[in-house]
Each structure stands twice: as structure tokens, then as C-alpha cells.
């Protein structure tokens, strides 16, 4: 019997919500209010883990007493290429720059994951890494993709699902990491806390 009062996903990402829903567990959605500020002096995986931890802790604090014995799950995804971290583009010009930069190249996707288990007073933080190969895109193709609207809430200005699947040649590593929630890594972390998505135990 689980001691948890509730499970909380500290994210409003439709991709993360859908990925977690498929396991049939009940969870609340409480997006964090953390500004996703990158520290240029830190490696990308450390930035991803730091931001995931900040998101989980902010939601945990904000929930107050209602967070007692709850499980908070958060994640942060970063695209990294040639020494540069690509965040979410705020306009078409930024989206074009990012897509032009990743065109015909391999880039790395890091997702930091944080779990706060208040029932046993533990915080776990880890990350997953995948390599993504993007096809060579003409300026016309980039502009056409931008017009779909997909790039604007995605790190690196693309989604591996939807229209973005048409520009991804291949992925090395966890596919779901690129979507935004590395499920194998998440379940490995949950198992350390005594839970298991395969058993529906959350």
C-alpha cells in the first residue's frame, strides 16, 4: 500500500503529461513558476538537473501542507550543440537561427529529472542524454516548419513528434528523452524509492 497522498507533475508540457498518463496513474498537474535561466559556466547536464530540481522544489514549497507525503516529478530538457545551449525560441528569428544551427548536424539532448518523495524525505536528481541527427534543411524548409508553430515552446526549436519527425534522421539513445521525459531513467529513479511504473505502483 502506497503511503503517498498524491503524485504531482511539476510541468504543463503536453508531451510530459501524455507520457505519464499512459501508465494509468493519477496525478495532479502543477506547473512550476521557475524562470528557466541557463548558467553558461555550467555543463548542459548540470543546468538541466539544476532546473529540474528548482522546478520540483518550487512546486513543493508552493503546495505547502498539501504536499505532505506527496511525490513531485519534474524535468527540464536542454539542446546542446557546438558548445551552445539552445533554449526555447521567443520569435521566428530565434527559431530560424536555431534550426539553421542544427541543420545537417548531430546535437545532444539532455533532460534533467528530479523526484521529491516527501513520504521518505528523499530528493533524487539525475539526467539522460541522447544524440539527434537532423537532416539538411533549406531555408525554405526551415521557414515552412516555423509556420507550423511547433518550434515555439520547444528547446532547440523542434519537436521530435509531429511535423518535427520529418526532419529527424535518427536518434541514438532514449527517444523519450528527446520528447522531454526519459521514461526508463524516470522508472529507474522511482525503483530506488520503492515504486515501479510497470506495476502501477505510485
BAMI-616084 format. One record per atom (N, C-alpha, C): residue number from 0; atom name; y, x, z. Coordinates in nm, 3 decimals, decimal comma. Each point is the difference from the previous one (the first is absolute). Example, Ala and Ser with C-alpha at 12.3 -4.5 7.8 and 13.67 -1.06 7.14 Angstrom:
NODE   marmi   padren        py        px        pz
NODE       0        N    -0,569     1,319     0,780
NODE       0       CA     0,119    -0,089     0,000
NODE       0        C     0,120     0,090     0,000
NODE       1        N     0,105    -0,035    -0,072
NODE       1       CA     0,119     0,082     0,006
NODE       1        C     0,109    -0,077     0,073
! end
This chain:
NODE   marmi   padren        py        px        pz
NODE       0        N    -0,120     0,085     0,000
NODE       0       CA     0,120    -0,085     0,000
NODE       0        C     0,124     0,089     0,000
NODE       1        N     0,088    -0,023    -0,096
NODE       1       CA     0,121     0,081    -0,009
NODE       1        C     0,098    -0,036     0,112
NODE       2        N     0,067     0,103     0,051
NODE       2       CA     0,101    -0,022     0,103
NODE       2        C     0,136    -0,030    -0,061
NODE       3        N     0,006     0,007    -0,132
NODE       3       CA     0,129    -0,013    -0,066
NODE       3        C     0,051    -0,143     0,003
NODE       4        N     0,128    -0,014     0,029
NODE       4       CA     0,063    -0,131    -0,010
NODE       4        C     0,033    -0,030    -0,146
NODE       5        N     0,045     0,103    -0,073
NODE       5       CA     0,033    -0,022    -0,141
NODE       5        C     0,010     0,133    -0,073
NODE       6        N    -0,009    -0,011    -0,133
NODE       6       CA     0,018     0,114    -0,089
NODE       6        C     0,131    -0,021    -0,074
NODE       7        N     0,080     0,106    -0,011
NODE       7       CA     0,129    -0,010    -0,066
NODE       7        C     0,008     0,104    -0,111
NODE       8        N     0,036    -0,043    -0,120
NODE       8       CA     0,029     0,093    -0,109
NODE       8        C     0,150     0,019    -0,005
NODE       9        N     0,044     0,123     0,025
NODE       9       CA     0,143     0,030     0,004
NODE       9        C     0,052     0,030    -0,140
NODE      10        N    -0,015    -0,097    -0,089
NODE      10       CA     0,041     0,020    -0,139
NODE      10        C     0,017    -0,134    -0,069
NODE      11        N     0,095    -0,005    -0,094
NODE      11       CA     0,017    -0,120    -0,082
NODE      11        C    -0,056     0,022    -0,140
NODE      12        N    -0,064     0,116    -0,023
NODE      12       CA    -0,053     0,033    -0,132
NODE      12        C    -0,108    -0,099    -0,042
NODE      13        N     0,019    -0,071    -0,111
NODE      13       CA    -0,103    -0,094    -0,048
NODE      13        C    -0,133     0,070    -0,027
NODE      14        N     0,006     0,127    -0,046
NODE      14       CA    -0,124     0,072    -0,027
NODE      14        C    -0,078     0,025     0,129
NODE      15        N     0,068     0,046     0,104
NODE      15       CA    -0,070     0,027     0,126
NODE      15        C    -0,053    -0,128     0,063
NODE      16        N     0,078    -0,106    -0,010
NODE      16       CA    -0,042    -0,130     0,055
NODE      16        C    -0,128    -0,047    -0,068
NODE      17        N    -0,005     0,006    -0,133
NODE      17       CA    -0,118    -0,046    -0,074
NODE      17        C    -0,121     0,087     0,028
NODE      18        N     0,020     0,132     0,012
NODE      18       CA    -0,112     0,089     0,028
NODE      18        C    -0,062    -0,031     0,135
NODE      19        N     0,082    -0,027     0,100
NODE      19       CA    -0,053    -0,028     0,134
NODE      19        C    -0,062    -0,140     0,008
NODE      20        N     0,055    -0,093    -0,077
NODE      20       CA    -0,051    -0,138     0,002
NODE      20        C    -0,144    -0,011    -0,047
NODE      21        N    -0,041     0,091    -0,089
NODE      21       CA    -0,132    -0,013    -0,061
NODE      21        C    -0,115     0,018     0,099
NODE      22        N     0,031     0,049     0,120
NODE      22       CA    -0,105     0,020     0,100
NODE      22        C    -0,016    -0,120     0,093
NODE      23        N     0,079    -0,104    -0,026
NODE      23       CA    -0,016    -0,124     0,074
NODE      23        C     0,049     0,003     0,143
NODE      24        N     0,083     0,099     0,033
NODE      24       CA     0,052     0,006     0,137
NODE      24        C     0,136    -0,070     0,007
NODE      25        N     0,031    -0,051     0,115
NODE      25       CA     0,129    -0,065     0,021
NODE      25        C     0,101     0,103     0,050
NODE      26        N     0,118    -0,001    -0,058
NODE      26       CA     0,103     0,094     0,046
NODE      26        C     0,138    -0,059    -0,025
NODE      27        N     0,094     0,042     0,084
NODE      27       CA     0,139    -0,037    -0,017
NODE      27        C     0,069     0,104    -0,087
NODE      28        N     0,101    -0,042    -0,073
NODE      28       CA     0,078     0,091    -0,083
NODE      28        C     0,139     0,015     0,064
NODE      29        N     0,030     0,120     0,047
NODE      29       CA     0,128     0,027     0,063
NODE      29        C     0,058     0,127    -0,063
NODE      30        N     0,083    -0,014    -0,103
NODE      30       CA     0,057     0,118    -0,065
NODE      30        C     0,086     0,081     0,096
NODE      31        N    -0,007     0,132    -0,015
NODE      31       CA     0,081     0,086     0,086
NODE      31        C     0,144     0,006    -0,052
NODE      32        N     0,091     0,036     0,088
NODE      32       CA     0,141     0,016    -0,036
NODE      32        C     0,040     0,148    -0,011
NODE      33        N    -0,100     0,086    -0,016
NODE      33       CA     0,026     0,144    -0,006
NODE      33        C     0,057     0,038    -0,137
NODE      34        N     0,106     0,079     0,002
NODE      34       CA     0,052     0,056    -0,125
NODE      34        C    -0,094     0,112    -0,046
NODE      35        N    -0,043    -0,009    -0,125
NODE      35       CA    -0,096     0,098    -0,052
NODE      35        C     0,073     0,127    -0,045
NODE      36        N     0,044     0,077     0,100
NODE      36       CA     0,075     0,122    -0,026
NODE      36        C    -0,095     0,120    -0,005
NODE      37        N     0,006     0,073    -0,111
NODE      37       CA    -0,086     0,116    -0,020
NODE      37        C     0,067     0,125     0,057
NODE      38        N    -0,079     0,080     0,072
NODE      38       CA     0,048     0,129     0,050
NODE      38        C    -0,041     0,107    -0,102
NODE      39        N     0,095     0,056    -0,075
NODE      39       CA    -0,034     0,097    -0,105
NODE      39        C    -0,061     0,129     0,052
NODE      40        N     0,012     0,025     0,130
NODE      40       CA    -0,056     0,122     0,058
NODE      40        C    -0,148    -0,014     0,037
NODE      41        N    -0,052    -0,122    -0,010
NODE      41       CA    -0,140    -0,025     0,035
NODE      41        C    -0,085    -0,019    -0,125
NODE      42        N    -0,128     0,037     0,004
NODE      42       CA    -0,089    -0,027    -0,114
NODE      42        C    -0,018    -0,152    -0,018
NODE      43        N    -0,037    -0,043    -0,120
NODE      43       CA    -0,009    -0,145    -0,028
NODE      43        C    -0,097    -0,074     0,090
NODE      44        N    -0,115     0,061     0,031
NODE      44       CA    -0,098    -0,071     0,084
NODE      44        C     0,055    -0,022     0,141
NODE      45        N     0,080     0,097     0,049
NODE      45       CA     0,060    -0,014     0,132
NODE      45        C     0,106    -0,110    -0,002
NODE      46        N     0,079    -0,006    -0,107
NODE      46       CA     0,097    -0,109    -0,013
NODE      46        C    -0,069    -0,136    -0,001
NODE      47        N    -0,109    -0,011    -0,075
NODE      47       CA    -0,072    -0,128    -0,009
NODE      47        C    -0,055    -0,041     0,136
NODE      48        N    -0,057     0,097     0,074
NODE      48       CA    -0,055    -0,033     0,132
NODE      48        C     0,112    -0,034     0,100
NODE      49        N     0,109     0,077    -0,005
NODE      49       CA     0,111    -0,028     0,091
NODE      49        C     0,057    -0,139    -0,021
NODE      50        N     0,018    -0,038    -0,128
NODE      50       CA     0,057    -0,132    -0,030
NODE      50        C    -0,097    -0,112     0,038
NODE      51        N    -0,128     0,021    -0,023
NODE      51       CA    -0,099    -0,102     0,040
NODE      51        C     0,003    -0,020     0,151
NODE      52        N     0,008     0,112     0,074
NODE      52       CA     0,003    -0,008     0,147
NODE      52        C     0,127    -0,069     0,049
NODE      53        N     0,113     0,034    -0,061
NODE      53       CA     0,127    -0,063     0,038
NODE      53        C    -0,004    -0,150    -0,025
NODE      54        N    -0,059    -0,041    -0,111
NODE      54       CA    -0,011    -0,143    -0,033
NODE      54        C    -0,084    -0,073     0,104
NODE      55        N    -0,115     0,056     0,034
NODE      55       CA    -0,088    -0,064     0,098
NODE      55        C     0,066    -0,008     0,137
NODE      56        N     0,065     0,108     0,041
NODE      56       CA     0,063     0,003     0,132
NODE      56        C     0,119    -0,095     0,007
NODE      57        N     0,076    -0,011    -0,108
NODE      57       CA     0,115    -0,092    -0,001
NODE      57        C    -0,046    -0,144     0,013
NODE      58        N    -0,105    -0,037    -0,072
NODE      58       CA    -0,052    -0,137     0,008
NODE      58        C    -0,059    -0,025     0,138
NODE      59        N    -0,072     0,097     0,053
NODE      59       CA    -0,060    -0,015     0,133
NODE      59        C     0,108    -0,024     0,106
NODE      60        N     0,108     0,079    -0,006
NODE      60       CA     0,111    -0,017     0,096
NODE      60        C     0,066    -0,136    -0,018
NODE      61        N     0,020    -0,040    -0,123
NODE      61       CA     0,072    -0,125    -0,027
NODE      61        C    -0,081    -0,121     0,045
NODE      62        N    -0,132     0,008    -0,009
NODE      62       CA    -0,083    -0,112     0,042
NODE      62        C    -0,004    -0,015     0,152
NODE      63        N     0,028     0,111     0,069
NODE      63       CA     0,006    -0,007     0,146
NODE      63        C    -0,129    -0,046     0,064
NODE      64        N     0,011    -0,096     0,090
NODE      64       CA    -0,115    -0,048     0,076
NODE      64        C    -0,107    -0,062    -0,090
NODE      65        N     0,042    -0,056    -0,113
NODE      65       CA    -0,097    -0,064    -0,090
NODE      65        C    -0,088     0,103    -0,072
NODE      66        N     0,035     0,129     0,012
NODE      66       CA    -0,082     0,106    -0,061
NODE      66        C    -0,110     0,048     0,093
NODE      67        N    -0,006    -0,054     0,121
NODE      67       CA    -0,101     0,043     0,097
NODE      67        C    -0,140    -0,022    -0,055
NODE      68        N    -0,082     0,105     0,009
NODE      68       CA    -0,140    -0,003    -0,048
NODE      68        C    -0,012    -0,025    -0,150
NODE      69        N     0,106     0,026    -0,074
NODE      69       CA    -0,005    -0,023    -0,145
NODE      69        C    -0,033     0,130    -0,073
NODE      70        N    -0,031    -0,015    -0,130
NODE      70       CA    -0,027     0,113    -0,088
NODE      70        C     0,106    -0,003    -0,109
NODE      71        N     0,080     0,106    -0,008
NODE      71       CA     0,106     0,009    -0,101
NODE      71        C    -0,045     0,098    -0,109
NODE      72        N     0,008    -0,042    -0,125
NODE      72       CA    -0,037     0,086    -0,113
NODE      72        C     0,123     0,016    -0,090
NODE      73        N     0,031     0,125    -0,034
NODE      73       CA     0,113     0,024    -0,090
NODE      73        C    -0,037     0,111    -0,098
NODE      74        N     0,076     0,007    -0,109
NODE      74       CA    -0,025     0,103    -0,101
NODE      74        C     0,130     0,033    -0,072
NODE      75        N     0,005     0,120    -0,055
NODE      75       CA     0,113     0,041    -0,082
NODE      75        C    -0,051     0,087    -0,114
NODE      76        N     0,041    -0,033    -0,122
NODE      76       CA    -0,049     0,070    -0,119
NODE      76        C     0,112     0,082    -0,065
NODE      77        N    -0,035     0,123    -0,035
NODE      77       CA     0,096     0,093    -0,060
NODE      77        C    -0,060     0,059    -0,128
NODE      78        N     0,082     0,009    -0,103
NODE      78       CA    -0,040     0,066    -0,125
NODE      78        C     0,066     0,137    -0,002
NODE      79        N    -0,080     0,101    -0,032
NODE      79       CA     0,047     0,140     0,006
NODE      79        C    -0,033     0,071    -0,131
NODE      80        N     0,101     0,062    -0,059
NODE      80       CA    -0,022     0,074    -0,124
NODE      80        C     0,097     0,118    -0,010
NODE      81        N    -0,054     0,115    -0,032
NODE      81       CA     0,079     0,121    -0,023
NODE      81        C     0,102     0,026     0,112
NODE      82        N    -0,047    -0,015     0,123
NODE      82       CA     0,085     0,029     0,115
NODE      82        C     0,099    -0,109     0,035
NODE      83        N    -0,009    -0,115    -0,068
NODE      83       CA     0,096    -0,109     0,023
NODE      83        C    -0,073    -0,125     0,047
NODE      84        N     0,055    -0,064     0,104
NODE      84       CA    -0,052    -0,128     0,047
NODE      84        C     0,075    -0,112    -0,071
NODE      85        N    -0,076    -0,090    -0,062
NODE      85       CA     0,060    -0,114    -0,069
NODE      85        C    -0,017    -0,125     0,085
NODE      86        N     0,110    -0,061     0,038
NODE      86       CA    -0,004    -0,123     0,077
NODE      86        C     0,002    -0,122    -0,090
NODE      87        N     0,061    -0,107     0,048
NODE      87       CA     0,010    -0,123    -0,078
NODE      87        C     0,134    -0,001    -0,074
NODE      88        N    -0,001    -0,020    -0,130
NODE      88       CA     0,126     0,001    -0,075
NODE      88        C     0,087    -0,120     0,037
NODE      89        N     0,130     0,023     0,007
NODE      89       CA     0,092    -0,109     0,036
NODE      89        C     0,066    -0,062    -0,123
NODE      90        N    -0,017     0,063    -0,116
NODE      90       CA     0,057    -0,058    -0,122
NODE      90        C    -0,077     0,052    -0,121
NODE      91        N     0,038    -0,047    -0,118
NODE      91       CA    -0,072     0,035    -0,122
NODE      91        C     0,010     0,149    -0,031
NODE      92        N     0,115     0,060     0,030
NODE      92       CA     0,019     0,142    -0,028
NODE      92        C    -0,097     0,085     0,084
NODE      93        N    -0,013    -0,034     0,127
NODE      93       CA    -0,093     0,075     0,085
NODE      93        C    -0,144    -0,021    -0,044
NODE      94        N    -0,033    -0,122    -0,038
NODE      94       CA    -0,135    -0,029    -0,048
NODE      94        C    -0,031     0,080    -0,126
NODE      95        N     0,097     0,007    -0,090
NODE      95       CA    -0,019     0,074    -0,124
NODE      95        C    -0,022     0,149     0,031
NODE      96        N     0,081     0,054     0,090
NODE      96       CA    -0,014     0,141     0,038
NODE      96        C    -0,139     0,028     0,055
NODE      97        N    -0,047    -0,085     0,090
NODE      97       CA    -0,130     0,022     0,063
NODE      97        C    -0,113    -0,010    -0,101
NODE      98        N     0,004    -0,103    -0,084
NODE      98       CA    -0,106    -0,018    -0,099
NODE      98        C    -0,001     0,112    -0,102
NODE      99        N     0,119     0,046    -0,036
NODE      99       CA     0,010     0,114    -0,092
NODE      99        C    -0,061     0,125     0,065
NODE     100        N     0,020     0,014     0,130
NODE     100       CA    -0,047     0,119     0,073
NODE     100        C    -0,152     0,002     0,012
NODE     101        N    -0,062    -0,116     0,017
NODE     101       CA    -0,146    -0,003     0,017
NODE     101        C    -0,073    -0,016    -0,132
NODE     102        N     0,072    -0,027    -0,108
NODE     102       CA    -0,063    -0,019    -0,131
NODE     102        C    -0,076     0,125    -0,044
NODE     103        N    -0,125    -0,020    -0,045
NODE     103       CA    -0,086     0,106    -0,054
NODE     103        C    -0,035     0,108     0,104
NODE     104        N     0,007    -0,036     0,129
NODE     104       CA    -0,029     0,098     0,105
NODE     104        C    -0,091    -0,060     0,108
NODE     105        N    -0,051     0,089     0,083
NODE     105       CA    -0,074    -0,042     0,119
NODE     105        C     0,094     0,004     0,120
NODE     106        N    -0,001    -0,106     0,079
NODE     106       CA     0,075     0,003     0,125
NODE     106        C    -0,093    -0,037     0,116
NODE     107        N     0,051     0,020     0,120
NODE     107       CA    -0,081    -0,025     0,120
NODE     107        C     0,057    -0,120     0,076
NODE     108        N    -0,089    -0,085     0,046
NODE     108       CA     0,040    -0,114     0,083
NODE     108        C    -0,055     0,020     0,140
NODE     109        N     0,090    -0,003     0,097
NODE     109       CA    -0,037     0,010     0,141
NODE     109        C     0,029    -0,134     0,067
NODE     110        N    -0,095    -0,050     0,078
NODE     110       CA     0,027    -0,116     0,084
NODE     110        C    -0,031     0,034     0,144
NODE     111        N     0,101    -0,012     0,085
NODE     111       CA    -0,021     0,017     0,142
NODE     111        C    -0,042    -0,133     0,060
NODE     112        N    -0,093     0,003     0,093
NODE     112       CA    -0,049    -0,121     0,067
NODE     112        C     0,011     0,019     0,151
NODE     113        N     0,051    -0,101     0,066
NODE     113       CA     0,009     0,004     0,147
NODE     113        C    -0,064    -0,127     0,058
NODE     114        N    -0,077     0,018     0,105
NODE     114       CA    -0,058    -0,112     0,074
NODE     114        C     0,036     0,015     0,147
NODE     115        N     0,063    -0,103     0,056
NODE     115       CA     0,024    -0,006     0,144
NODE     115        C    -0,095    -0,103     0,058
NODE     116        N    -0,086     0,043     0,090
NODE     116       CA    -0,093    -0,091     0,067
NODE     116        C     0,043    -0,011     0,146
NODE     117        N     0,072    -0,105     0,030
NODE     117       CA     0,054    -0,013     0,136
NODE     117        C    -0,109    -0,030     0,102
NODE     118        N    -0,114    -0,053    -0,045
NODE     118       CA    -0,106    -0,034     0,095
NODE     118        C    -0,061     0,125     0,065
NODE     119        N     0,006     0,113    -0,074
NODE     119       CA    -0,051     0,125     0,058
NODE     119        C     0,107     0,108     0,005
NODE     120        N     0,125    -0,041    -0,025
NODE     120       CA     0,116     0,089     0,008
NODE     120        C    -0,016     0,126    -0,088
NODE     121        N    -0,040    -0,024    -0,124
NODE     121       CA    -0,017     0,113    -0,092
NODE     121        C     0,085    -0,017    -0,125
NODE     122        N     0,046     0,112    -0,055
NODE     122       CA     0,070     0,002    -0,127
NODE     122        C    -0,070     0,102    -0,091
NODE     123        N    -0,045    -0,044    -0,115
NODE     123       CA    -0,060     0,089    -0,099
NODE     123        C     0,090     0,008    -0,122
NODE     124        N     0,018     0,121    -0,052
NODE     124       CA     0,079     0,021    -0,121
NODE     124        C    -0,075     0,096    -0,093
NODE     125        N    -0,012    -0,038    -0,126
NODE     125       CA    -0,069     0,086    -0,096
NODE     125        C     0,060    -0,026    -0,138
NODE     126        N    -0,052     0,068    -0,102
NODE     126       CA     0,049    -0,023    -0,135
NODE     126        C    -0,111     0,014    -0,101
NODE     127        N     0,022    -0,054    -0,118
NODE     127       CA    -0,091     0,014    -0,114
NODE     127        C     0,078     0,058    -0,116
NODE     128        N    -0,071     0,070    -0,088
NODE     128       CA     0,064     0,065    -0,116
NODE     128        C    -0,079    -0,030    -0,125
NODE     129        N     0,070    -0,037    -0,107
NODE     129       CA    -0,063    -0,024    -0,131
NODE     129        C     0,085     0,064    -0,108
NODE     130        N    -0,065     0,035    -0,111
NODE     130       CA     0,070     0,052    -0,117
NODE     130        C     0,000    -0,106    -0,109
NODE     131        N     0,117    -0,020    -0,061
NODE     131       CA     0,014    -0,101    -0,105
NODE     131        C     0,053     0,066    -0,128
NODE     132        N    -0,066    -0,031    -0,111
NODE     132       CA     0,041     0,053    -0,130
NODE     132        C     0,066    -0,111    -0,081
NODE     133        N     0,124     0,021    -0,040
NODE     133       CA     0,076    -0,098    -0,078
NODE     133        C     0,002     0,041    -0,148
NODE     134        N    -0,016    -0,097    -0,088
NODE     134       CA     0,005     0,028    -0,144
NODE     134        C     0,139     0,047    -0,042
NODE     135        N     0,007     0,059    -0,114
NODE     135       CA     0,131     0,037    -0,054
NODE     135        C     0,068    -0,126    -0,050
NODE     136        N     0,119    -0,025     0,052
NODE     136       CA     0,074    -0,122    -0,036
NODE     136        C     0,126     0,034    -0,078
NODE     137        N     0,025    -0,076    -0,103
NODE     137       CA     0,127     0,015    -0,072
NODE     137        C     0,110    -0,068     0,081
NODE     138        N     0,124     0,030    -0,031
NODE     138       CA     0,111    -0,066     0,068
NODE     138        C    -0,008    -0,151    -0,017
NODE     139        N    -0,044    -0,043    -0,117
NODE     139       CA    -0,012    -0,144    -0,027
NODE     139        C    -0,104    -0,064     0,091
NODE     140        N    -0,113     0,069     0,019
NODE     140       CA    -0,105    -0,052     0,089
NODE     140        C     0,049    -0,007     0,144
NODE     141        N     0,072     0,103     0,042
NODE     141       CA     0,054     0,002     0,137
NODE     141        C     0,095    -0,118     0,021
NODE     142        N     0,090    -0,022    -0,095
NODE     142       CA     0,095    -0,111     0,012
NODE     142        C    -0,071    -0,135    -0,002
NODE     143        N    -0,105    -0,009    -0,080
NODE     143       CA    -0,076    -0,126    -0,007
NODE     143        C    -0,068    -0,028     0,134
NODE     144        N    -0,054     0,107     0,062
NODE     144       CA    -0,064    -0,017     0,130
NODE     144        C     0,101    -0,038     0,106
NODE     145        N     0,115     0,063    -0,002
NODE     145       CA     0,106    -0,034     0,096
NODE     145        C     0,038    -0,147    -0,011
NODE     146        N     0,002    -0,052    -0,121
NODE     146       CA     0,039    -0,141    -0,022
NODE     146        C    -0,099    -0,098     0,063
NODE     147        N    -0,122     0,046     0,030
NODE     147       CA    -0,096    -0,090     0,067
NODE     147        C     0,040    -0,025     0,145
NODE     148        N     0,087     0,087     0,054
NODE     148       CA     0,044    -0,015     0,139
NODE     148        C    -0,093     0,063     0,102
NODE     149        N    -0,115     0,050    -0,046
NODE     149       CA    -0,098     0,056     0,093
NODE     149        C     0,047     0,124     0,077
NODE     150        N     0,079     0,088    -0,061
NODE     150       CA     0,029     0,127     0,065
NODE     150        C     0,084    -0,007     0,128
NODE     151        N     0,071    -0,109     0,025
NODE     151       CA     0,109     0,005     0,097
NODE     151        C    -0,037    -0,002     0,147
NODE     152        N    -0,120    -0,038     0,036
NODE     152       CA    -0,038     0,010     0,142
NODE     152        C    -0,121     0,089     0,016
NODE     153        N    -0,013     0,096    -0,093
NODE     153       CA    -0,116     0,088     0,000
NODE     153        C     0,043     0,147     0,007
NODE     154        N    -0,065     0,076     0,086
NODE     154       CA     0,024     0,144     0,004
NODE     154        C    -0,040     0,061    -0,134
NODE     155        N     0,087     0,082    -0,056
NODE     155       CA    -0,028     0,060    -0,129
NODE     155        C     0,028    -0,089    -0,118
NODE     156        N     0,047    -0,121     0,026
NODE     156       CA     0,043    -0,096    -0,103
NODE     156        C    -0,114    -0,056    -0,085
NODE     157        N    -0,123    -0,007     0,057
NODE     157       CA    -0,108    -0,064    -0,075
NODE     157        C    -0,101    -0,060     0,098
NODE     158        N    -0,076    -0,097    -0,052
NODE     158       CA    -0,111    -0,058     0,075
NODE     158        C    -0,127     0,030    -0,078
NODE     159        N    -0,107     0,037     0,071
NODE     159       CA    -0,123     0,031    -0,070
NODE     159        C    -0,070    -0,128    -0,046
NODE     160        N     0,037    -0,113     0,060
NODE     160       CA    -0,051    -0,128    -0,044
NODE     160        C     0,108    -0,065    -0,089
NODE     161        N    -0,030    -0,111    -0,061
NODE     161       CA     0,099    -0,066    -0,086
NODE     161        C     0,026     0,081    -0,126
NODE     162        N     0,125    -0,006    -0,049
NODE     162       CA     0,036     0,073    -0,122
NODE     162        C    -0,016     0,151     0,016
NODE     163        N     0,015     0,048     0,123
NODE     163       CA    -0,012     0,143     0,025
NODE     163        C    -0,138     0,055    -0,032
NODE     164        N    -0,101    -0,085     0,003
NODE     164       CA    -0,136     0,046    -0,033
NODE     164        C    -0,009     0,049    -0,145
NODE     165        N     0,096    -0,039    -0,081
NODE     165       CA    -0,001     0,039    -0,141
NODE     165        C     0,056     0,140    -0,024
NODE     166        N     0,059     0,061     0,104
NODE     166       CA     0,054     0,135    -0,016
NODE     166        C    -0,076     0,103     0,082
NODE     167        N    -0,096    -0,045     0,082
NODE     167       CA    -0,080     0,091     0,083
NODE     167        C    -0,127     0,038    -0,075
NODE     168        N    -0,013     0,127    -0,033
NODE     168       CA    -0,118     0,047    -0,072
NODE     168        C    -0,122     0,010     0,092
NODE     169        N     0,018     0,058     0,118
NODE     169       CA    -0,111     0,011     0,094
NODE     169        C     0,051     0,033     0,140
NODE     170        N    -0,088    -0,022     0,096
NODE     170       CA     0,030     0,029     0,140
NODE     170        C    -0,111     0,086     0,057
NODE     171        N     0,037     0,104     0,070
NODE     171       CA    -0,098     0,079     0,075
NODE     171        C     0,024    -0,025     0,148
NODE     172        N    -0,102    -0,053     0,067
NODE     172       CA     0,015    -0,034     0,141
NODE     172        C    -0,001    -0,150     0,020
NODE     173        N     0,050    -0,044     0,112
NODE     173       CA    -0,004    -0,141     0,038
NODE     173        C     0,097    -0,084    -0,084
NODE     174        N    -0,054    -0,096    -0,074
NODE     174       CA     0,082    -0,089    -0,081
NODE     174        C     0,094    -0,083     0,088
NODE     175        N    -0,053    -0,051     0,111
NODE     175       CA     0,079    -0,089     0,086
NODE     175        C     0,113     0,074     0,070
NODE     176        N    -0,013     0,130     0,011
NODE     176       CA     0,109     0,081     0,052
NODE     176        C     0,122    -0,013    -0,091
NODE     177        N    -0,025    -0,003    -0,131
NODE     177       CA     0,109    -0,012    -0,097
NODE     177        C     0,060    -0,141     0,004
NODE     178        N    -0,082    -0,099     0,030
NODE     178       CA     0,051    -0,137     0,015
NODE     178        C     0,089    -0,010     0,123
NODE     179        N    -0,032     0,079     0,105
NODE     179       CA     0,086     0,000     0,117
NODE     179        C    -0,070    -0,010     0,134
NODE     180        N    -0,134    -0,020    -0,002
NODE     180       CA    -0,074    -0,007     0,127
NODE     180        C    -0,139     0,057    -0,022
NODE     181        N    -0,022     0,127     0,037
NODE     181       CA    -0,131     0,063    -0,022
NODE     181        C    -0,105    -0,061     0,091
NODE     182        N    -0,082    -0,086    -0,055
NODE     182       CA    -0,090    -0,081     0,082
NODE     182        C    -0,109     0,081     0,068
NODE     183        N    -0,055     0,098    -0,070
NODE     183       CA    -0,103     0,084     0,064
NODE     183        C     0,058     0,074     0,120
NODE     184        N     0,117     0,059    -0,020
NODE     184       CA     0,066     0,073     0,110
NODE     184        C     0,033    -0,096     0,115
NODE     185        N     0,052    -0,118    -0,033
NODE     185       CA     0,033    -0,100     0,103
NODE     185        C    -0,123    -0,035     0,082
NODE     186        N    -0,113    -0,026    -0,068
NODE     186       CA    -0,119    -0,040     0,074
NODE     186        C    -0,057     0,115     0,083
NODE     187        N     0,012     0,122    -0,052
NODE     187       CA    -0,044     0,117     0,077
NODE     187        C     0,080     0,012     0,130
NODE     188        N     0,129    -0,027    -0,009
NODE     188       CA     0,085     0,004     0,119
NODE     188        C    -0,036    -0,113     0,095
NODE     189        N    -0,025    -0,119    -0,056
NODE     189       CA    -0,037    -0,114     0,084
NODE     189        C    -0,132     0,024     0,073
NODE     190        N    -0,094     0,065    -0,069
NODE     190       CA    -0,131     0,028     0,062
NODE     190        C     0,015     0,092     0,121
NODE     191        N     0,097     0,090    -0,006
NODE     191       CA     0,025     0,089     0,115
NODE     191        C     0,046    -0,080     0,122
NODE     192        N     0,056    -0,118    -0,026
NODE     192       CA     0,049    -0,085     0,109
NODE     192        C    -0,102    -0,108     0,039
NODE     193        N    -0,114     0,000    -0,070
NODE     193       CA    -0,106    -0,095     0,034
NODE     193        C    -0,003    -0,126    -0,084
NODE     194        N     0,071    -0,001    -0,113
NODE     194       CA     0,003    -0,116    -0,088
NODE     194        C    -0,064     0,037    -0,134
NODE     195        N    -0,027    -0,101    -0,082
NODE     195       CA    -0,060     0,027    -0,131
NODE     195        C     0,026    -0,118    -0,092
NODE     196        N     0,072     0,026    -0,110
NODE     196       CA     0,029    -0,107    -0,095
NODE     196        C    -0,126    -0,055    -0,065
NODE     197        N    -0,103     0,084    -0,016
NODE     197       CA    -0,125    -0,045    -0,059
NODE     197        C    -0,066    -0,109     0,084
NODE     198        N     0,019     0,011     0,132
NODE     198       CA    -0,058    -0,099     0,093
NODE     198        C     0,097    -0,114     0,029
NODE     199        N     0,118     0,008    -0,056
NODE     199       CA     0,101    -0,102     0,031
NODE     199        C     0,050     0,010     0,142
NODE     200        N    -0,010     0,119     0,058
NODE     200       CA     0,036     0,019     0,140
NODE     200        C     0,142     0,055     0,010
NODE     201        N     0,092    -0,088     0,024
NODE     201       CA     0,138     0,040     0,026
NODE     201        C     0,058    -0,098     0,099
! end
